[in-house]
Amino acid sequence: MDKGCDIIVSCKSKGKNMGQEDRSILNKIADNVIRDYYTAGIKSEVILDTLLTPVITEVVKKAVDKEGKELFDPDNEPVFITKEFPLIKNADVSNRNTKADFLLYDKNTVYLVELKTTAGSTDDKAQLEHYREKLKGKDGGKLRFKTLAEEFIVLLNAVRYTGIGSKKEGEQEKEKLKYKDLKGELKEEDKSGSLEESAATADGEAAAAFSCLEKLYDRIVERAGITKAHGKDSSSDGRERIPAPAELYLKGCIKNGSYGSKKLLMQAEQLLEVGEEKFSELWEKEVKIIYIVPDNSYDDIIKKELGEQLAGIVHLREYVPEKADDEAYAGWLYDSILRPLFGSST
């Protein structure tokens, strides 16, 4: 009996209390996910990305480094920040960007996480090269979280003037402001003094960046007539889902037929949920990458292309859940989808 059985048994035992209709729904979801995985033209990574999100930290904890040693331990576990995090290709040229599937952190490092659900998609030399160059940082050294944060704020600023709400005279150029100019503009608007930096220290820079992020977020949703009073993405009685401000804003954008980059507001909301104190702790942290792949077929290529920027690799074929916040969900996902698709070496 493998080490994942406890969770699977837990899932099945809880399933006994479920109605036939509930079990039928779960079986139907699993059957269609597996069928779609093998159907041409369907992006299976998008489907599995959504299903893996609730347990992504548990999956990432299975990562091993280039020497085969476990990357995490019980005293230093990964924490989820957001997903589909934008990475600007060349900030000196334009704001064109690609996306990392997940953004996580632990005590020492911030992690970009790239999910690959087919062996063929793993061997993407152009993407590997992009990650390698991005992770070198601005001067060929190390990429720090502060660079990702500052670039994100610049991208979010464009949303400020292209989302819901009428555009005012002179705002066209403000969409293209660089970070230092944007920070100066928000500082002029700020009445509380919270954007004042303290002796240009890292903590001061981080606090100013967090304040920029918060003020941009507030201005974007308030411009659309939405305030934080609309509540968070949860409910007090556990029954009715209360949309967060970002979701309400994006619903309005979708109705208007244009949302695209405006979805950055969702990532902004999740970055703010990290809190200013933790945000400041992450500010100078190095950024590395973790690859989640079906098996070890392309490990050598990934290691060669990414070098020191690679933190670790997770093999879905070897992933077996041990514990999760929602054990029933983790067990169902493993037993009904991941194991049939990727098998198990245990």
Secondary structure as GFF3:
##gff-version 3
##sequence-region A 1 346
A	DSSP	alpha_helix	5	15	.	.	.	ID=ss1
A	DSSP	alpha_helix	20	37	.	.	.	ID=ss2
A	DSSP	alpha_helix	44	52	.	.	.	ID=ss3
A	DSSP	three_ten_helix	53	55	.	.	.	ID=ss4
A	DSSP	alpha_helix	56	60	.	.	.	ID=ss5
A	DSSP	beta_strand	79	88	.	.	.	ID=ss6
A	DSSP	beta_strand	97	105	.	.	.	ID=ss7
A	DSSP	beta_strand	109	115	.	.	.	ID=ss8
A	DSSP	alpha_helix	119	122	.	.	.	ID=ss9
A	DSSP	alpha_helix	125	135	.	.	.	ID=ss10
A	DSSP	alpha_helix	145	162	.	.	.	ID=ss11
A	DSSP	three_ten_helix	173	176	.	.	.	ID=ss12
A	DSSP	alpha_helix	179	189	.	.	.	ID=ss13
A	DSSP	alpha_helix	202	223	.	.	.	ID=ss14
A	DSSP	three_ten_helix	228	230	.	.	.	ID=ss15
A	DSSP	alpha_helix	245	255	.	.	.	ID=ss16
A	DSSP	three_ten_helix	260	263	.	.	.	ID=ss17
A	DSSP	alpha_helix	264	274	.	.	.	ID=ss18
A	DSSP	alpha_helix	276	282	.	.	.	ID=ss19
A	DSSP	beta_strand	286	293	.	.	.	ID=ss20
A	DSSP	alpha_helix	299	306	.	.	.	ID=ss21
A	DSSP	three_ten_helix	307	309	.	.	.	ID=ss22
A	DSSP	beta_strand	310	315	.	.	.	ID=ss23
A	DSSP	three_ten_helix	316	318	.	.	.	ID=ss24
A	DSSP	alpha_helix	327	333	.	.	.	ID=ss25
A	DSSP	pi_helix	334	338	.	.	.	ID=ss26
A	DSSP	alpha_helix	339	342	.	.	.	ID=ss27
###
